[in-house]
Amino acid sequence: MDPGAAELYDQALLGILQHVGNVQDFLRVLFGFLYRKTDFYRLLRHPSDRMGFPPGAAQALVLQVFKTFDHMARQDDEKRRQELEEKIRRKEEEEVKILSAATAEKEPVPVPVQEIEIDSTTELGGPQEVEKVQPPGPQAPAKEMAHGSEEAEAPGAVAGAAEIAREPPALPRFGYLWTPAGD
C-alpha cells in the first residue's frame, strides 16, 4: 500500500479512535469488522473452499504487518536519538567556544613564586604548660609554667624559643621502670 494512500483513511480511523477512546478498543473494532464483514477468520478446510485463509495464515499476516511497523518505529526512535545527541554535541561545542573566548580575554593569573605558612597558635594562646621529661633515674619529672604569673608577658607577645616544647619528650629506655612523681 502506498504511504500516501494510507493517509486517506487517517481522518476516518482517527474519528473511530477518538470515539472509542483507546487503542485496545480501537483494535477490537477493527478486528470485529474483519470478523463480521470479511473472511479473515474463516479457515480453508478443503481445496474446494472459496473463502477464508489456510490455518495460521491470518495470524501470520497480522504479525507480519505488526513487525513492519514496529521496525519503522524503532528506526524513528534511533533517528530521534541520534538527532538529539547531535544537538547536545553542537551545544557543548558552542559552550566550549564561548568559554575559551571568555578565558582568552582575561588577563593571565601569575603563578605564585613562594607560599608562606604562618602558625598563629603560639601568638594567640595564653599561658602554655610545657612538660619537660627527664630520663629515668633518681630525679623526678618536673613541670614548669612557660609563662609564670609573676613573669607574664603582654598579650600577643611571642614566647621565648626555650620555653616552647619543639621536640617530643624522650622515651624511657628499655629495662627501666619509669613512674610519675608521687607514686
DRENLUMVEX-840936 format. One record per residue (C-alpha): x, y, z. Coordinates in steps of 0.001 Angstrom, whole numbers, padded with zeros to 6 digits. Layout:
[[X,Y,Z]],
...
//
This chain:
[[000000,000000,000000]],
[[001257,003440,-000905]],
[[002026,005571,002200]],
[[000094,008451,000667]],
[[-002972,006235,000227]],
[[-002814,005199,003900]],
[[-003217,008837,004897]],
[[-006558,008933,003030]],
[[-008053,006859,005842]],
[[-006458,008792,008712]],
[[-009492,011010,009322]],
[[-011912,008072,009388]],
[[-009656,005943,011617]],
[[-008873,008889,013912]],
[[-012603,009516,014291]],
[[-013124,005882,015349]],
[[-010172,006027,017772]],
[[-011482,009240,019357]],
[[-014954,007731,019630]],
[[-013825,004528,021403]],
[[-011166,006340,023464]],
[[-008226,003889,023494]],
[[-006126,001651,021255]],
[[-007363,-001640,022735]],
[[-010997,-000846,021928]],
[[-009954,000512,018510]],
[[-008308,-002840,017712]],
[[-011478,-004623,018896]],
[[-013489,-002506,016460]],
[[-011024,-003207,013646]],
[[-010852,-006974,014223]],
[[-014615,-007092,014847]],
[[-015096,-005525,011428]],
[[-012795,-008150,009875]],
[[-014797,-010878,011641]],
[[-018234,-009595,010623]],
[[-017582,-008320,007104]],
[[-014681,-010419,005721]],
[[-013449,-013998,005556]],
[[-010405,-013111,007685]],
[[-011348,-015609,010432]],
[[-012678,-018338,008138]],
[[-010444,-021316,007591]],
[[-009956,-023079,004299]],
[[-010743,-026704,005090]],
[[-010969,-028161,001623]],
[[-009275,-027259,-001624]],
[[-012727,-026530,-002995]],
[[-013454,-023783,-000358]],
[[-013550,-020350,-001925]],
[[-013439,-018203,001205]],
[[-011035,-017996,004130]],
[[-007362,-018420,004917]],
[[-005247,-021509,005499]],
[[-004711,-022318,009214]],
[[-002271,-019839,010821]],
[[-002192,-017545,007746]],
[[-004368,-014790,009296]],
[[-002179,-014686,012412]],
[[000987,-014648,010311]],
[[-000405,-011759,008246]],
[[-001216,-009689,011370]],
[[002203,-010449,012851]],
[[003975,-009552,009617]],
[[002202,-006163,009400]],
[[002881,-005545,013105]],
[[006617,-006307,012685]],
[[006843,-004000,009651]],
[[005504,-001016,011573]],
[[007418,-001976,014740]],
[[010648,-001910,012696]],
[[009720,001534,011321]],
[[009058,002781,014868]],
[[012495,001544,016101]],
[[014181,003301,013153]],
[[012332,006521,014013]],
[[013406,006195,017661]],
[[017047,005706,016630]],
[[016905,008679,014269]],
[[015450,010918,017037]],
[[018120,009697,019490]],
[[020915,010499,017007]],
[[019440,013926,016267]],
[[019222,014668,019994]],
[[022824,013551,020567]],
[[023974,015729,017648]],
[[022078,018707,019049]],
[[023636,018190,022503]],
[[027115,017795,020958]],
[[026730,021041,018970]],
[[025511,022862,022083]],
[[028513,021611,024107]],
[[030909,022666,021331]],
[[029327,026139,021285]],
[[029672,026403,025084]],
[[033355,025422,024828]],
[[033910,028094,022159]],
[[032217,030739,024309]],
[[034185,029663,027396]],
[[037507,029613,025573]],
[[036801,033051,024076]],
[[035963,034407,027535]],
[[039121,032969,029113]],
[[041275,034293,026266]],
[[040053,037832,027003]],
[[041002,037646,030713]],
[[044468,038563,031967]],
[[046555,035554,032918]],
[[046874,034934,036637]],
[[050526,034941,037753]],
[[051873,031745,039254]],
[[052872,032097,042926]],
[[056640,032166,043445]],
[[056644,031090,047069]],
[[053998,030028,049541]],
[[054394,031022,053184]],
[[052638,029256,056013]],
[[052033,031225,059202]],
[[051477,029470,062503]],
[[049445,031807,064677]],
[[048707,029382,067516]],
[[051686,030435,069658]],
[[050782,034108,069416]],
[[047144,033699,070343]],
[[047433,031098,073096]],
[[047533,032055,076749]],
[[049889,030532,079298]],
[[051106,027190,077982]],
[[052238,024327,080113]],
[[055362,022641,078815]],
[[056284,019269,080228]],
[[059963,018555,080480]],
[[060585,014828,080739]],
[[063834,013742,082220]],
[[065335,010345,081636]],
[[064519,007839,084363]],
[[066727,007921,087308]],
[[066881,009481,090755]],
[[065292,012771,089627]],
[[061521,013073,089303]],
[[059943,014665,086200]],
[[059296,018368,086605]],
[[056548,020591,085240]],
[[057203,024233,084637]],
[[054937,027031,083514]],
[[056130,028652,080295]],
[[054533,031910,081308]],
[[054661,032307,085086]],
[[052153,034543,086811]],
[[054913,036933,088010]],
[[056726,036930,084675]],
[[053667,037287,082475]],
[[054316,038948,079144]],
[[051946,041281,077407]],
[[049151,039613,075377]],
[[050278,038891,071831]],
[[053975,038782,072770]],
[[055969,035931,071281]],
[[057147,033409,073837]],
[[060830,032645,074068]],
[[062146,029765,071993]],
[[063462,027913,075060]],
[[060031,027844,076712]],
[[058134,026168,073829]],
[[058442,022408,073516]],
[[059597,021846,069930]],
[[060601,018176,070136]],
[[058677,015275,071611]],
[[059820,014181,075050]],
[[062470,011468,075254]],
[[061075,007996,075842]],
[[062377,005837,078675]],
[[064978,003236,077808]],
[[064022,-000386,077812]],
[[064699,-002167,081060]],
[[063999,000845,083293]],
[[060743,001292,085137]],
[[059542,004858,084934]],
[[056816,006059,087285]],
[[055271,009517,087544]],
[[056109,011578,090645]],
[[054037,010796,093701]],
[[053692,007063,093033]],
//
